[in-house]
Amino acid sequence: MSFNHRSIFIRTGVFIGSRLSIAVVISVMSSVALAEEVYELGRIIVTAARTAQTVDETLAPVTVINREQIERSQASSVTELLKHAPGVQIASNGGPGSTSGVFLRGTSTAQTLILMDGQKLNSGANGAAPLEYLDPDQIERIEIVRGPRSTLYGADAVGGVINIITRKGTGAPKLTVKAGGGSRGTGAYGLNFGGESEGTRFNFGAHLFETQGYDRTTNKQGSDGDDDAFRNKSISGSLTKVFDNDITAGVNASHTEGKAEYDNVSDYTGFPVSFFETSNMNAFVSGSINESWYSRLEAGYQRNYRDDAGGKPPFGVSTVTSKRYSAGWVNDIAWGENQFLTSGIDYSNDRVDSTWNYKEKERYNVGIFAQNTTSMETQELQISGRYDKNEAYGDKTTGSASWAIDLPEDMRFIASYGTAFRTPAFRDLNGNSDLKPESSKNAEIELRGQLGAKSDWSINFYHNDMTDMFLWNGKFGSESALENTDATIKGIELSGTTVIKEWAISGSVSFLKPEFSNGTNAGKTLNRRARQLFAVNADKDFGRWTFGATLKGQGAVWDSPDNETNRLPGFGTLDLRATVKVTREFKTQFKVVNLMDKDYSTAYGYIEEPRGVFATLIWSPEL
């Protein structure tokens, strides 16, 4: 069977051919089993279309942070990694281990879908994902897709999707041992062992991060003058087997637990200490039904536990345990000349148990989706749709369409339109049982291109209309409630990578206009959203030495929706890093964060990390 002169390799699952070749045969979890087998064909991403593609083939703006970049960055948290990506703004209640929010293209934390190995991390209790607890040493790569993806993933993918793919092990078995420390009594220790043998891939890791921290809050906001410590222990493992009949099966698991200290910031909120646990497990089996049909079954389990002790009245002690059971069936079918269909069904069941009196404690969701891609000589058309049935909110239908055309000078023009939605989390309903689900309509155009073999660039224009967006009324206790309002986010993103005099440089700048569309705040800037974001990374190898720097910053934000109080000024920070290879098996890393010791905040009342110096020893013996 011929598909526009493309060859099909069922085992690796990739069409090989022209620049517009359609990658096949794996769902979002296929990175676990297959994506690394075809990595040499390009920078593989699986999140944008729930099937494997190289970055330049996707019809969505994407960013991939791979393992090499993670190691170069020396990041101690996932939020530190995400700060470098286009369109991403991080707001946190202080330093390591503090509650952190991700604002992707001006959307809120709960409006961005966070996945781990394709399984949803957003808590059913509050809609947020515990990114502040995840260890970068567990991660193979992070795929960030900007723009709505509810037609493929259902609720919460309003601003985009962030898929965290854990390490799976490739090549000869390898052991890595790390030990490091630095400012504020920080220590980081870990080991990782992974590789492959006779069709079996494995990876096992264990890590400990602890710091005495610093006083995260200002004197005006309830600071008690003590340092706020953080301790995080994590273990992870994965096992994948390719059988003789080309059936692939695997399982991935991770567990993180620890303790975070922080100060109260008002008379009502905040707890001096928080104990947490997060557990994730997923399993899959995949294989070819025939030469043009590939299928995948997957199941997952997630548990988030948090115990906040010592809060001020009326809260006191707060414990919340949320669980999610999920399952999915995804199929990739090459059904005609230049036609490729990805379709499937998703199921999830969310449950919550808490000292809070939640009005709802359990609900299920079933979603059916289909996406068809038509590939032509210089054009590509992608149309998708999804139907969700939610136990609490009934039916929801979403759709999207993208069209791309190749232009001269290695350029490509892409136009897209998509709808998305978000359902309230269990906590959101406590003060307002009449809260409506959020919905959005996003239109976007993109122009991307390449300049030689070492440079690429893109510019995006988008317009996102959000209806019934959730807005907190600013009250605590029994009067606390979310209300529905409307908002519009317009934006321009510019990003690119290049090599100048052997310096590998990547950078982005975003200009946003996030505003309320109605109500008393009409025309005001959405709270906690910056109108300008920028980030520049530069790295260079000097033989045994590697040097790098990151310059990042953002414009001013309002922490209040009325834009009258709690204004946080804009800022820029500079981080430096270096690595030296002492021997073939031994290297050392050095990092300076916030070199200029900038005093800044991303959330009102909380102070971000001051200047710090850290060093790490890494031993990778030959086995």
Backbone hydrogen bonds, N-H to C=O, Kabsch-Sander energy under -0.5 kcal/mol:
donor,donor_aa,acceptor,acceptor_aa,energy
3,F,6,R,-0.7
6,R,3,F,-0.6
7,S,16,I,-1.5
9,F,7,S,-0.5
9,F,14,V,-0.9
10,I,8,I,-0.6
13,G,9,F,-2.6
14,V,9,F,-1.0
15,F,22,I,-0.7
16,I,7,S,-1.6
17,G,15,F,-0.5
21,S,18,S,-2.1
23,A,21,S,-0.6
24,V,13,G,-0.8
30,S,27,S,-2.6
31,S,28,V,-0.6
32,V,29,M,-2.1
33,A,29,M,-0.5
33,A,30,S,-0.7
34,L,30,S,-3.6
35,A,30,S,-1.5
36,E,31,S,-0.6
37,E,34,L,-1.6
38,V,34,L,-0.8
38,V,35,A,-1.0
39,Y,36,E,-0.9
41,L,38,V,-2.2
42,G,39,Y,-1.8
44,I,42,G,-1.0
45,I,53,Q,-3.4
50,R,46,V,-0.7
53,Q,45,I,-2.2
55,V,43,R,-1.6
57,E,54,T,-1.5
58,T,54,T,-0.8
58,T,55,V,-0.9
63,T,144,I,-2.0
65,I,142,I,-2.7
66,N,64,V,-0.7
70,I,66,N,-2.2
71,E,67,R,-2.4
72,R,68,E,-2.3
73,S,69,Q,-2.3
74,Q,70,I,-1.1
75,A,70,I,-0.7
78,V,131,L,-0.6
78,V,134,L,-0.7
81,L,77,S,-1.2
82,L,78,V,-2.4
83,K,79,T,-1.3
84,H,81,L,-1.4
85,A,82,L,-1.8
88,V,85,A,-1.4
89,Q,103,F,-1.8
91,A,101,G,-2.2
93,N,99,T,-2.2
94,G,92,S,-1.1
98,S,95,G,-1.9
101,G,91,A,-3.5
103,F,89,Q,-3.2
103,F,101,G,-0.5
104,L,102,V,-0.7
105,R,87,G,-2.7
105,R,103,F,-0.7
107,T,104,L,-1.7
111,Q,108,S,-1.0
112,T,109,T,-1.4
113,L,111,Q,-0.5
113,L,160,G,-2.1
115,L,113,L,-0.5
115,L,162,I,-3.1
116,M,119,Q,-2.6
117,D,164,I,-2.2
119,Q,116,M,-2.0
121,L,114,I,-3.5
122,N,114,I,-0.8
123,S,128,A,-3.1
127,G,123,S,-2.2
131,L,129,A,-2.4
133,Y,130,P,-1.6
134,L,131,L,-1.4
138,Q,135,D,-2.1
139,I,136,P,-1.6
140,E,165,I,-2.9
141,R,165,I,-1.7
142,I,65,I,-2.1
143,E,163,N,-2.6
144,I,63,T,-2.9
144,I,142,I,-0.5
145,V,143,E,-0.5
145,V,161,V,-3.1
146,R,61,P,-2.4
146,R,144,I,-0.5
147,G,159,G,-2.7
149,R,157,A,-2.4
150,S,157,A,-0.6
152,L,149,R,-1.3
153,Y,149,R,-2.2
154,G,150,S,-2.1
156,D,421,F,-2.0
157,A,154,G,-1.0
158,V,111,Q,-1.4
158,V,156,D,-1.7
159,G,111,Q,-2.5
160,G,111,Q,-0.6
161,V,145,V,-2.3
162,I,113,L,-2.8
163,N,143,E,-3.0
163,N,161,V,-0.5
164,I,115,L,-2.9
164,I,162,I,-0.6
165,I,141,R,-2.6
165,I,163,N,-0.7
166,T,164,I,-0.6
167,R,138,Q,-2.3
174,K,194,G,-2.7
175,L,621,P,-0.6
176,T,192,N,-2.6
177,V,619,W,-2.7
178,K,190,G,-3.4
179,A,617,L,-1.9
180,G,188,A,-2.4
181,G,615,A,-2.3
182,G,186,T,-1.7
183,S,613,V,-2.1
185,G,182,G,-0.6
186,T,182,G,-1.1
186,T,183,S,-0.8
187,G,210,E,-3.1
188,A,180,G,-2.4
189,Y,208,L,-2.8
190,G,178,K,-2.1
191,L,206,A,-2.2
192,N,176,T,-2.4
193,F,204,F,-2.9
194,G,174,K,-2.0
195,G,202,F,-2.3
196,E,171,G,-2.5
197,S,200,T,-2.7
200,T,197,S,-1.5
201,R,240,T,-3.2
202,F,195,G,-2.7
203,N,238,S,-1.8
204,F,193,F,-2.6
205,G,236,S,-2.5
206,A,191,L,-2.2
207,H,234,S,-2.7
208,L,189,Y,-3.1
209,F,232,N,-2.7
210,E,187,G,-2.6
211,T,230,F,-2.5
212,Q,184,R,-2.0
213,G,184,R,-0.9
214,Y,228,D,-0.5
216,R,214,Y,-0.8
218,T,605,G,-1.4
221,Q,218,T,-1.4
222,G,219,N,-0.8
223,S,218,T,-1.2
228,D,214,Y,-1.5
229,A,227,D,-0.7
230,F,211,T,-2.4
231,R,259,K,-2.5
232,N,209,F,-3.2
233,K,257,E,-3.2
234,S,207,H,-2.5
235,I,255,H,-2.4
236,S,205,G,-2.3
237,G,253,A,-2.6
238,S,203,N,-2.1
239,L,251,V,-2.3
240,T,201,R,-2.9
241,K,249,A,-3.1
242,V,199,G,-2.5
243,F,241,K,-0.6
243,F,247,I,-3.1
246,D,243,F,-2.0
248,T,286,S,-3.1
249,A,241,K,-2.3
250,G,284,F,-2.2
251,V,239,L,-2.2
252,N,282,N,-2.8
253,A,237,G,-2.7
254,S,280,N,-2.4
255,H,235,I,-2.6
256,T,278,T,-2.7
257,E,233,K,-2.6
258,G,276,F,-1.9
259,K,231,R,-1.9
260,A,274,S,-2.7
261,E,229,A,-2.8
262,Y,272,P,-1.8
265,V,269,T,-0.6
266,S,269,T,-0.8
273,V,309,A,-1.2
274,S,260,A,-2.9
275,F,307,D,-2.6
276,F,258,G,-2.0
277,E,305,Y,-2.4
278,T,256,T,-2.8
279,S,303,R,-2.7
280,N,254,S,-2.4
281,M,301,Y,-2.5
282,N,252,N,-2.3
283,A,299,A,-2.5
284,F,250,G,-2.3
285,V,297,L,-2.2
286,S,248,T,-3.0
287,G,295,S,-2.1
289,I,293,W,-2.6
290,N,293,W,-1.4
293,W,290,N,-1.0
294,Y,332,D,-2.8
295,S,287,G,-2.7
296,R,330,V,-2.1
297,L,285,V,-2.7
298,E,328,G,-2.3
299,A,283,A,-2.3
300,G,326,S,-2.5
301,Y,281,M,-2.9
302,Q,324,R,-2.1
303,R,279,S,-2.5
304,N,322,S,-2.7
305,Y,277,E,-3.1
306,R,320,V,-2.2
307,D,275,F,-3.0
308,D,306,R,-0.5
308,D,318,S,-3.5
309,A,273,V,-2.4
309,A,307,D,-0.6
311,G,316,G,-1.6
312,K,270,G,-0.7
315,F,312,K,-1.8
316,G,312,K,-0.9
318,S,308,D,-3.0
320,V,306,R,-2.4
321,T,353,D,-2.7
322,S,304,N,-2.6
323,K,351,R,-2.6
324,R,302,Q,-2.3
325,Y,349,N,-2.1
326,S,300,G,-2.4
327,A,347,Y,-2.3
328,G,298,E,-2.5
329,W,345,I,-2.2
330,V,296,R,-2.5
331,N,343,S,-3.3
332,D,294,Y,-2.9
333,I,341,L,-3.1
334,A,292,S,-2.5
335,W,333,I,-1.0
335,W,339,Q,-0.5
336,G,339,Q,-0.9
339,Q,336,G,-2.1
340,F,373,T,-2.0
341,L,333,I,-3.1
342,T,371,Q,-3.0
343,S,331,N,-2.3
344,G,369,F,-2.2
345,I,329,W,-1.9
346,D,367,G,-2.8
347,Y,327,A,-2.7
348,S,365,N,-2.1
349,N,325,Y,-2.3
350,D,363,R,-2.7
351,R,323,K,-2.4
352,V,361,K,-2.1
353,D,321,T,-2.5
355,T,319,T,-1.9
356,W,319,T,-0.5
358,Y,356,W,-1.6
363,R,350,D,-1.9
365,N,348,S,-2.4
366,V,389,K,-2.2
367,G,346,D,-2.6
368,I,387,Y,-2.6
369,F,344,G,-2.3
370,A,385,G,-2.1
371,Q,342,T,-2.8
372,N,383,I,-2.9
373,T,340,F,-2.9
374,T,381,L,-3.1
375,S,338,N,-2.2
375,S,373,T,-0.5
376,M,374,T,-0.5
376,M,379,Q,-2.9
380,E,404,A,-2.2
381,L,374,T,-2.4
382,Q,402,S,-2.9
383,I,372,N,-2.3
384,S,400,S,-2.4
385,G,370,A,-2.3
386,R,398,T,-2.4
387,Y,368,I,-2.6
388,D,396,K,-3.0
389,K,366,V,-2.9
390,N,388,D,-0.5
390,N,394,G,-3.3
391,E,364,Y,-2.7
394,G,390,N,-2.1
396,K,388,D,-2.1
398,T,386,R,-2.2
400,S,384,S,-2.2
401,A,417,Y,-2.4
402,S,382,Q,-2.7
403,W,415,A,-2.7
404,A,380,E,-2.7
405,I,413,F,-2.2
406,D,378,T,-2.9
407,L,411,M,-3.1
411,M,407,L,-1.1
411,M,408,P,-0.5
412,R,448,R,-2.6
413,F,405,I,-2.4
414,I,446,E,-2.7
415,A,403,W,-2.6
416,S,444,E,-2.7
417,Y,401,A,-2.2
418,G,442,N,-2.3
419,T,399,G,-2.2
420,A,440,S,-1.8
422,R,438,E,-1.8
426,F,124,G,-2.5
427,R,125,A,-2.8
429,L,425,A,-0.9
429,L,426,F,-0.8
430,N,427,R,-1.5
435,L,432,N,-1.4
438,E,422,R,-2.3
439,S,467,T,-2.1
440,S,420,A,-2.4
441,K,465,D,-2.2
442,N,418,G,-3.0
443,A,463,H,-2.3
444,E,416,S,-2.5
445,I,461,F,-2.2
446,E,414,I,-2.9
447,L,459,I,-2.2
448,R,412,R,-2.4
449,G,457,W,-2.4
450,Q,410,D,-1.2
451,L,455,S,-2.3
452,G,450,Q,-0.5
454,K,451,L,-0.6
456,D,497,T,-2.0
457,W,449,G,-2.3
458,S,495,S,-2.2
459,I,447,L,-2.1
460,N,493,E,-2.5
461,F,445,I,-2.5
462,Y,491,G,-2.1
463,H,443,A,-2.3
464,N,489,I,-3.1
465,D,441,K,-2.8
465,D,463,H,-0.6
466,M,464,N,-0.6
466,M,487,A,-3.2
467,T,439,S,-3.0
469,M,485,T,-2.7
471,L,483,E,-2.3
473,N,481,A,-2.3
479,E,476,F,-1.0
480,S,477,G,-1.4
482,L,428,D,-0.5
483,E,471,L,-2.7
485,T,469,M,-2.0
487,A,466,M,-2.4
488,T,515,E,-2.7
489,I,464,N,-2.7
490,K,513,K,-1.2
491,G,462,Y,-2.2
492,I,511,F,-2.3
493,E,460,N,-2.1
494,L,509,V,-2.4
495,S,458,S,-2.1
496,G,507,G,-2.1
497,T,456,D,-2.2
498,T,505,I,-2.6
500,I,503,W,-2.3
503,W,500,I,-2.1
504,A,502,E,-0.6
504,A,539,D,-3.1
505,I,498,T,-2.9
505,I,503,W,-0.7
506,S,537,N,-2.3
507,G,496,G,-2.3
508,S,535,A,-2.3
509,V,494,L,-2.4
510,S,533,L,-2.8
511,F,492,I,-2.5
512,L,531,R,-2.7
513,K,490,K,-2.7
515,E,488,T,-2.7
515,E,513,K,-0.7
516,F,524,K,-2.4
517,S,486,D,-2.6
518,N,486,D,-0.8
522,A,519,G,-1.5
523,G,516,F,-2.8
524,K,521,N,-2.7
526,L,514,P,-2.1
528,R,558,W,-3.8
529,R,526,L,-1.7
530,A,528,R,-0.5
531,R,556,A,-0.6
533,L,510,S,-2.1
534,F,553,G,-2.1
535,A,508,S,-2.1
536,V,551,L,-2.6
537,N,506,S,-3.2
538,A,549,A,-2.3
539,D,504,A,-1.8
540,K,547,F,-2.5
542,F,545,W,-4.3
544,R,542,F,-0.7
545,W,542,F,-1.6
546,T,579,T,-2.3
547,F,540,K,-2.4
548,G,577,R,-2.3
549,A,538,A,-2.2
550,T,575,D,-2.3
551,L,536,V,-2.6
552,K,550,T,-0.5
552,K,573,T,-2.1
553,G,534,F,-2.2
554,Q,571,F,-1.9
555,G,532,Q,-2.3
557,V,568,L,-2.4
559,D,566,N,-2.4
560,S,565,T,-0.6
563,N,560,S,-1.5
568,L,557,V,-3.3
571,F,554,Q,-2.1
573,T,552,K,-3.1
575,D,550,T,-2.5
576,L,592,V,-2.4
577,R,548,G,-2.3
578,A,590,F,-2.4
579,T,546,T,-2.3
580,V,588,T,-2.6
581,K,544,R,-2.2
582,V,580,V,-1.0
582,V,586,F,-1.0
583,T,586,F,-2.2
587,K,618,I,-2.3
588,T,580,V,-2.4
589,Q,616,T,-2.8
590,F,578,A,-2.9
591,K,614,F,-2.5
592,V,576,L,-2.8
593,V,612,G,-2.2
595,L,574,L,-3.1
597,D,594,N,-2.6
600,Y,598,K,-0.8
606,Y,603,A,-2.1
607,I,216,R,-4.3
608,E,600,Y,-2.4
612,G,593,V,-1.7
614,F,591,K,-2.7
615,A,181,G,-2.7
616,T,589,Q,-2.4
617,L,179,A,-3.3
618,I,587,K,-2.9
619,W,177,V,-2.8
620,S,585,E,-3.2
